[in-house]
Amino acid sequence: MIDRRAAVALLVSPLLLTGCGGGAEATERRTPAARPAPTATPTPAPTSQPMVESAPRRIAGLGPKLHAAIPDHSRQVVVVTGRGRNSPRSTVVLHERTAGGWQAGTAWPAHNALRGWSAHHTAGDLRSPLGVFTLSDAGGLLADPGSRLPYHHSSGFVSPGTGFEGEPLAGSFDYVVAIDYNRRPGTSPLDWTRPLGPGRGGGVWFHVDHGGPTHGCVSVAKSHMKDLLRTLDPQRHPVVVMGYADWLAL
């Protein structure tokens, strides 16, 4: 929910076509009175019509390589744009494909991993994985707020301790959306099956922001997590495209 959107712009032409009227020509010769000619019905002056600009055919910030990696049937794309390769700060925007193009939602501030991003994420590297991943399952410590994705409500979604900046982690897993990196789609986010092996990490989620960097996940405000859960629709085959800005532009 996902913040899922650039707005359509209405461009109205400022030029309105107007008609000009000519006056009767003066003459000294008197002429017999004549029946007045029927008054012609005036032709309405044409008015300008709003011109609707189509939504962008491409998602802003994504280069041809990343666009090509988005499945053709995907109609929802969450773009996570990091500030830099080694930065823990990013922005999340949910884009939805319409008949006219891609509509962008509101940009949400977010955190990613402490050390930024990696093209070869490994367990404990404190980097978020670069790539395009499907979004199949959700869950959380709190009851389902109206998720369209399958939702696993469990007391197993606990996050004890403190973060890298000393902030409490309690509540971080109130709501989560599993990012299908090194996991088995169609299972609870708590399923620890690792198809690439445990050394490649896993358990990469969207979750509630705790005010600091993550170990590898992407975190947004609790209200935005609710938005994602209520918006991401398995019938629209949602995916996430995540990485730092320069990499996304490739």
C-alpha positions in Angstrom: 0.0 0.0 0.0 0.5 1.0 -1.0 1.7 5.3 -0.9 0.0 3.4 -5.3 1.3 8.0 -7.7 2.7 11.5 -11.1 -0.7 13.2 -11.3 -2.4 13.8 -14.7 -2.0 17.5 -15.7 -4.8 19.4 -17.3 -3.4 21.9 -19.9 -6.1 24.4 -20.9 -5.3 26.6 -23.9 -5.4 30.3 -23.0 -6.4 31.2 -26.6 -10.1 31.5 -27.2 -11.1 32.1 -30.9 -13.5 35.1 -31.1 -15.6 36.4 -34.0 -15.5 39.9 -35.5 -18.6 41.9 -36.7 -18.7 44.4 -39.6 -20.8 47.6 -39.6 -23.2 48.7 -42.5 -21.5 50.8 -45.2 -22.8 54.5 -45.4 -24.3 55.8 -48.6 -25.9 59.1 -49.8 -28.4 57.5 -52.2 -31.8 56.9 -50.7 -33.1 53.5 -51.5 -36.6 52.2 -51.3 -37.4 50.4 -48.1 -36.9 46.8 -48.4 -38.0 43.8 -46.3 -35.3 43.2 -43.8 -33.4 40.1 -44.6 -33.9 37.2 -42.2 -31.6 37.3 -39.4 -29.1 34.5 -39.6 -28.6 32.4 -36.5 -25.2 33.4 -35.2 -22.6 30.7 -35.2 -21.2 30.2 -31.7 -17.6 31.1 -31.3 -15.5 28.0 -30.9 -14.2 27.5 -27.4 -11.0 25.8 -26.3 -11.3 22.3 -24.8 -9.1 21.0 -22.0 -6.3 18.9 -23.3 -5.5 16.0 -21.1 -1.9 14.9 -21.0 -1.4 11.2 -20.8 0.3 9.8 -17.7 3.9 9.0 -18.2 4.6 5.8 -20.1 7.7 5.3 -17.9 8.2 5.5 -14.2 10.2 8.5 -13.3 13.7 7.7 -12.1 13.9 4.2 -13.7 16.2 3.6 -16.6 15.5 1.2 -19.5 17.2 -1.7 -17.8 15.0 -1.6 -14.7 11.8 -0.9 -16.7 12.5 -4.0 -18.8 12.8 -6.1 -15.6 9.3 -5.2 -14.5 6.9 -8.0 -15.4 4.5 -7.1 -18.2 1.5 -8.1 -16.1 2.5 -6.0 -13.1 0.1 -3.1 -12.5 1.6 -1.9 -9.2 5.2 -1.0 -8.7 6.6 0.3 -5.4 9.8 2.2 -6.1 12.3 2.6 -3.2 14.9 5.2 -4.2 17.9 5.4 -1.9 19.9 8.7 -1.5 23.2 7.0 -2.3 24.9 3.6 -2.5 26.0 3.8 1.2 23.0 5.8 2.6 20.4 4.4 4.9 17.8 7.0 3.8 15.4 6.5 0.9 12.0 7.5 -0.5 9.1 5.1 -1.3 6.5 5.8 -4.0 3.7 3.5 -5.2 3.0 3.6 -8.9 -0.1 2.2 -10.5 -0.4 1.4 -14.2 -3.5 2.8 -16.0 -4.6 2.7 -19.6 -2.9 6.1 -20.1 0.4 5.3 -18.3 1.9 5.2 -14.8 0.3 7.2 -12.0 2.6 8.0 -9.1 1.4 8.2 -5.5 2.7 10.3 -2.6 6.4 10.1 -1.8 7.0 8.7 1.6 10.3 9.1 3.6 11.9 5.8 4.5 14.9 4.0 5.9 16.8 1.2 4.4 19.9 -0.7 5.7 22.6 1.0 7.7 25.3 0.6 5.1 23.1 1.2 2.0 22.8 -1.2 -0.9 24.3 -4.3 -2.3 24.0 -6.2 -5.6 25.0 -9.4 -3.8 23.3 -9.1 -0.4 24.7 -11.5 2.2 23.6 -12.3 5.8 24.9 -9.6 8.2 26.3 -7.2 5.6 23.8 -4.5 6.8 22.9 -3.6 3.2 19.6 -3.8 1.4 19.4 -6.0 -1.8 19.2 -4.2 -5.1 16.7 -5.5 -7.5 13.1 -6.1 -8.7 11.1 -8.4 -6.4 7.5 -9.6 -6.2 5.3 -8.8 -3.2 3.2 -11.8 -2.3 2.6 -12.0 1.5 1.9 -9.8 4.5 1.5 -10.1 8.2 2.0 -8.5 11.5 1.7 -8.4 15.3 -1.5 -6.5 15.0 -4.8 -7.7 13.5 -5.3 -7.4 9.7 -6.1 -3.7 8.9 -7.7 -4.7 5.6 -4.8 -6.2 3.6 -5.5 -7.5 0.1 -2.4 -9.6 0.3 -2.6 -12.8 2.4 -2.1 -11.7 6.0 -0.5 -13.8 8.7 -1.5 -12.4 12.2 1.0 -13.8 14.7 2.7 -13.0 18.0 5.9 -14.1 16.3 6.3 -10.7 14.8 8.3 -9.2 17.6 11.3 -6.8 17.5 12.9 -6.5 20.9 15.9 -4.3 21.7 17.1 -1.1 20.2 18.2 0.1 16.8 21.5 1.4 15.6 20.8 4.9 16.9 19.4 3.7 20.3 15.8 3.9 19.2 13.4 1.3 20.5 12.3 -1.3 18.0 9.0 -2.3 19.7 6.2 -2.1 17.2 8.4 -2.3 14.1 6.7 -5.5 13.0 3.1 -4.4 13.8 2.6 -4.6 10.0 5.0 -6.1 7.4 5.0 -6.9 3.7 7.5 -9.6 2.7 9.8 -8.7 -0.1 10.4 -11.8 -2.2 14.2 -11.9 -1.9 15.5 -15.3 -1.0 12.2 -16.6 0.3 9.4 -18.8 -0.8 6.4 -16.7 -2.1 3.0 -17.9 -0.9 4.1 -18.4 2.7 4.1 -16.4 5.9 6.8 -13.7 6.2 7.9 -15.8 9.2 8.8 -18.8 7.0 12.6 -19.0 7.0 13.0 -21.1 3.9 16.0 -19.7 2.0 16.2 -20.9 -1.7 19.6 -19.3 -2.2 20.9 -20.6 1.1 21.1 -18.9 4.5 24.4 -17.2 3.6 22.5 -14.9 1.2 20.3 -13.4 3.9 16.6 -13.1 3.9 13.7 -11.8 6.0 13.7 -8.6 4.0 10.4 -6.8 4.6 8.6 -3.5 4.4 7.8 -2.7 8.0 7.0 0.1 10.4 9.7 2.7 10.7 11.4 2.9 14.1 13.3 6.1 13.3 16.6 4.7 12.2 18.5 2.4 9.7 17.5 -1.2 9.3 19.4 -4.4 8.9 18.2 -4.9 5.3 14.5 -4.0 5.3 12.7 -0.9 4.1 10.7 1.0 6.8 8.0 3.6 6.4 5.6 5.2 8.9 2.8 3.1 10.4 0.1 4.9 8.5 1.9 4.3 5.2 2.2 0.6 6.0 -1.5 0.5 6.4 -1.9 2.2 3.0 0.4 -0.4 1.4 -1.5 -3.3 2.9 -4.9 -1.9 1.8 -3.7 -1.0 -1.7 -1.3 -3.8 -2.9 -3.5 -6.2 -4.8 -2.4 -9.7 -5.8 -4.6 -9.4 -8.8 -2.4 -6.5 -10.0 0.8 -8.5 -9.4 2.7 -5.9 -7.3 6.5 -5.7 -7.4 9.1 -3.6 -5.7 12.0 -1.9 -7.5 14.6 -1.0 -5.0 18.1 0.6 -5.0 19.9 3.9 -4.9 19.1 6.6 -7.4 22.0 6.2 -9.8 21.6 2.4 -10.0 17.8 2.8 -10.6 18.5 5.1 -13.6 20.5 2.4 -15.5 
